[in-house]
């Protein structure tokens, strides 16, 4: 029998509830959960000796079960005469000290300050069905009566779905009265069942409104959220932020319900936060694989990404995660990234912490009690140490961190926190400087310096090593210069727009002894970071110009015949607008008028090298066409496993270097560089960087 009303407005009707309880008879109706499901939060906020008023009691067994465990000073009221008669008859002999009264909670007959707790299980939700003026007036009367009958220090404990309009009204009313407002999520509430065939997709919450004595002239308002049964409440700055936090938990519960019912929802990502601080602790990506055939043991698995590897394509990009899920052989794979600023004891503790939460993400059809495997790479959680945190006025919050790679080397990275999965700059630390030695050196330096000295650890950077594949390809592009094998003996003028950690201009400076490099960086914070943390330094052959790259190039182009010209121009600058389909470079850097300026400061035999990151195929085609219109000879090199494409642009279409000639030139240049005696990474083969180059 379906006992749900056709319209939610009927919840506020006396006639509806009279009919409801007459049809239902003596069978208890547990709105929003049973006593066993609610007892954790009830016992937390109600003491056994306190006098409790239950409003809108219905025929719920909640009061009876509270009475049976020691809460015997309970008064129950309801507007339905039928249910009050039924409950009196049922409890008269069994629970003689508990009373049931037919009473309108909007006009209660109790004296002021009669109770220490007013308990409301779904009644506010039943009354506040909409935001029409008549309804809001009724709710105002109800809440005013609740406040009147409560003692100072008493609590209004309201079990609710916390829909936006209900939360707004309740919080606004009691915060305006100077009460403390706390919202407590009921444990496992997304699994509550309303009749056998109905399941809530919204979690259940408890509002705990504590009555304070009015303080004249005080504007203090207290808002708290407790997201775990035994967790600590988190203080929030406003009612709006409290509403946002509740909405986030409702969306999570809805998402879990959808994931349980069906697969293939597309890319699903969510954060799990520390219950005490509210800070993100884990980022989960749910990936369903349509290519995996279902079997008894391949329904679901969890993949823990080691710290520092979340930026890799396989883990950090949607296509990479799909490939990972397919290769792992599971219908649903949840990847778990560990957040910076959080402490993790090890793989076992992470599994224990996640076990309950990730089970909420299981796919439909997974057998009950089935063991869910936790997977990872190498069996440990990796090492990631944040060396420096700061905020750039231009780029926002960023961190400099050291992470351990597969080969036990440590790498230093610059990460902008507005795009946490993208490495802005990276350098390898020298082999003889272990992570432990760095930490000891940092600790020793702290003992010897004044309190206001920066926390810098001497940057033991391996300057012969290029971490970024697109930087390797950009250096390989120098093989397109005429007589490239003589580059070490002839002056070479380079312009690099986009400094970052400085590894690209630094590599050119150190390996081409006759080179002069101008680096342009718009953000002065980046020069400080590069110098302090990535081993960068200026010299008579390396100058950094703090300027907008657009303005700098345009200014040079206006120099007429006396303008400075470069043999190589490199653009490695990202866009700050995440809504664009092209994240590198900003669109203004490939505007036709600006490309003409670039052309005017490039030597006739020079090469313009551009790092292009564009996910919009139509936009990419337009960029290539625009470049081709200015630079007749255009080579493209795609970076495997990344979105990056390196474009090599030249002014003269002839002579075009065929693939064999290009590889021979690159090999000759590499032999010259290796013989320089300045160190060379054996894994870096210039000719390999140019094998897949295509002429557009």
Secondary structure, DSSP 8 states (H G I E B T S, - for coil): ---S-SSGGGGG-HHHHHHHHHHHTTS---TT--HHHHHHHHHHH--TTS-EEEES-TT-SHHHHHHHTT---EEEEES-HHHHHHHHHHHTTT-TT-EEEE--TTS--S-TT-EEEEEEESHHHHH--S--HHHHHHHHHHHHHHHHHEEEEEEEEEEE---HHHHHHHHHHHHHTT-EEEEEE-TTGGG-EETTTEE-SS--EEEEEE-----TT----EEEEE-STTS--EEES-HHHHHHHHHHHHHHHHHHHHHHH-S----EEEEEE-TTT--EEEEEEEEE-TTS---TT-SEEEEE--TT-TTSHHHHSHHHHHHHHHHHT-SEEEEEEE-TT-----HHHHHHHHHHHHGGG--TT--TT---EEE-STTS---EEEEEEEEETTTEEEEEEEEE-TTS-EEEEEEEGGGTTSEEEEEEB-TTS-HHHHHHHHHHHHHHS-TTS-------B-TT----HHHHHHHHGGGGSTTGGGTTTS-EEEEEE--TTSHHHHHHHHH-TTEEEEEEES-HHHHHHHHHHS----BTTEEEEES-HHHHHHHHHTTGGG---EEEEEE--B-S-TTSSEEES-GGGG-HHHHHHHHHTEEEEEEEEEEEEE--HHHHHHHHHHHHHH-SEEEEEE-TTSSEEEEEEES---S---HHHHHHHHHHHHHHHHTTSS---TT--HHHHTTT-EE-
